[in-house]
Structures are given as C-alpha cells and as structure tokens.
Amino acid sequence: MKKLFTIALAACVYSHTTAQNLTTPQPSPTQTVKQNFSTGSIELSYSRPAKKGRTIFGDLVPYGAVWRTGANGATTLTFTDDVTIGDKEVKAGKYGLLSIPAAGKWTIIISKDVNITSPADYKQENDVARVEVTPIALPFSVENFTINFADISGSKVNVELMWDKTYVSFPVSTNTEARVMKQIDNAMNKDSKPYFAAASYYYDNGKDLGQALTWVNKAVESNKEAFWMHMLKARILAKQGDKAGAKAAATAVVEIATKAQNTDYVKMANDLIKTL
C-alpha cells in the first residue's frame, strides 16, 4: 500500500510539473506596435480576439457600454510627445484606450487609467480625451480585431480600428514644427551645425528657400562629394525658378553619383534636368 501511494504521489507531481511547463497559443494574441511619429513615437499594446462566426458589435460587444477595445488585458497607447486627440491636448505618457461602440457612432476614450479590463473598472473622471467618430461598413469581414496606424505624415496620424465588417478611426496630431524649429534654432548656435538636415526640413515644409539654399551651400562646402546634398541644392534652385543653377547642381549630382555607382541619384538628377 505504501508503495502504491508513493507511485501515485510521484505521478501527481510529474503531472503538475508538466502542466506548469506547457505553453499553448493565446486565444486572443497580444500585439505590441511601435510607430515612429513626428519626432518621437507611439506605442500600442492590445489583444486580438477572433470573430469565430459570432456576431460582434451589438452582441458580443454590446452597444452603449464601455469596451476595453480588445481582449485579455487593457489596451494602451504610449506617446513620447505631447499630442492632440479631438480638441484635447494629451501630454506625453501612457494611457488606456477605451471605446463605446454604437450603431451610428462610437465614442473613443483616452483614459489616465491603464488597467481597465471591464466596464465596472471605468471611471469617467479619469478621461483625458473623448472623440465621437462614425463607423463605416466594410465590404469584407476582418477575422481578428485589428488596430493600425495609417495616413502618417510629419504631424498627423490616424488610428484605425477594424473588426468583422466595422471600421472606425480617430486622428492624432502634434506640433512637430514647433519642436523641430526649436531644435534648429538651438543647433545653429553650436559649433557643429546640421546644415543639410535644416535645409531639408525648410525645403520639405515650404519654408524660406533662401535660408534653405544658404544652409545647403554650407553643407556642400563641407562635403563636396555628397551627391545627395547637391541634389537638394538642385531641387531648391528649381523651386526658386533658377533653372540654370538647378541644371548645374543636378549635373554635378550625375557626375558624382556615377562615380559612387549610385544609379538612383543619377536617375533623379536626370529626371530633374528634363523638367528644366
């Protein structure tokens, strides 16, 4: 009897140890997405439940109730820079992403509480921003709940939510220009000046082309073999209407880039010359 008891105990211990080491797939897999945005980034963490033939909105996810906007743990967004959501300023930091789905409109909620996993945990006084958005019916069904970053520019990005045949999105914006201009002002007061980066920003964002040309000229002086700098100079001159100057700069790009065996810049320069 004692021997049988020992064998049974050993079997139980083995079974328990094996169970502890067993790893199985998550029914609603967790996903973390980090998106570079403006001068920083946005990080999203959420879980992705599957449709599995069920009716989602208005049934599995009730209308008119706070939803954690995912499964398992809380859904969170982390901003490295201050942003604006709707008409509300949201300071850099980590926030809970919640929603209240409805047939005709959704309410997107950004909350200071990053641990909300059920409607009972939600407290409206912790809201940082609320945005009302209109759902759009998709012509196809999305099996797993999906959150994407889309339509990304230097200062704006849309956060998209999709599941089953429902799509909603809300905008996030930030004052990129103020931060970059401050960086440029600070950097230009130092010995090592980012002339090329500053000129590129001015060109790309429609700022003072005369100042951009001054800076790119200084950049070229410090690195005469940098064909990409000559290319920016050609583009600035072309935008100013100086066709002769632009052609000369673009011709320099062809010569230097050919030596460097960079066919992409050779083509870009020749394409620009054709427009002059």
Phi, psi and omega in degrees: 000318180297321180294318179297320179297318180297318179296316180297318180297318179297321179295320179295316180298317180297317181297317181295317180296318179297318180297322180295329183268000184279127177245125180236160180296145175289132175300325177234088188301140177278140176229137173242126182237127176247120182245120172297134183210131182055234179261008181222228182202166171237133177242131181244135175228124182201167177249152192241086177294157180256154179293312178051041176077004183272160170277123189271281188279131186092357179222275178302316173253104186294147172287144173081005180242150178293131180242139180289358175062052181157206178222179178057244181280185180288150173269132185228152172235135179238124180250131177276340179240159171297140180226172173238129177236120190067233176249017184252134174279132181240120181290155176306139181153188182254135184222156173277139175253116181235169177207158172237096180289149173208165184297319185259342179201155174243150170249119176268133184237130171253119188242148173292337181277120183257014184234023183278118179239358177209155180305329182294335181279345189283135175229119185297334181294346178269001178297137173256324178207149175227135179227131175265129181229156181261124178290149178241136178280125178277150178277006179214168182255133176263118186291309181258136175306132187226134171240127181236159166256130184218167178052051186277127173234189182294336184226001181221150175207145175258136174260119185254137176239131182220135172198141185055237180247027182243136179229132170222157176212157175219148185271146172236130179228164180207157183272074181297317185303316181299319181290317181293317180298323177295319177298317180297314180301316180293317184293326182287352176263009179249166182294318180266103188258134181277067186300314183294314181298319180293318178297319179298317180296317180297317180295312184293335187247019172067033180265193186302107182290331177297317178293320178299319180294319178301315182291318182291328175297319178295323178295317180296322179301326182275346181206081187291344180266003181278091185298331179293330177288319176298324180295317177297320178299316179299318181294320179296314180297320178297320180291331177281349182092008179271085185293320181295314179295321180294320180294320179296318180293320180292324177296322176297323178299313181302314182295311185287318181293328176296317177299322181278358180060037177256092184292334180298314182287328174300315180294315181300319181292316179297322177297321179293317180302321180297335182273351186273000000 
